Amino acid sequence: MADIPAETRPDRSRDARFAWIAAGATLATILIANFAPASGPAPVPRPAVLSPADDPGCREWTDSCRVCTRGTDGVHCSTPGFACQREALRCTGR
């Protein structure tokens, strides 16, 4: 194999230096993202909201798929249809 002149050989030290700089910048970004305090106002705690199923005053509730009623012998729910699109629970009878 013939020797390649020094002027045309790739500069490996420059490539290694660039790789170390890129690795250091990546590491610094990850550390800053994980340890820097979050900016913005603190979250405001929301009052506890009972699910209709947990609210003893709610006698009937639905999620638009099934209807549940609370009786003296427990909670009974209807069977949802196969193409049901559930929504948030809401109380429909007190």
HUQUI-V732537 format. One line per field, one symbol per residue. psi: psi as a letter, one per 30 degrees, with the letter a starting at -180 (. if undefined). A space follows every 50 residues. Layout:
BEGIN
psi = ???
END
This chain:
BEGIN
psi = kkkkkeffkkjeeeeeeeeeeeeeeeeeeeeeeffkkklllkkkkkkkkk keffjffjfkllggelkkkjafgakkklkllfhkjkakkkkfk.
END
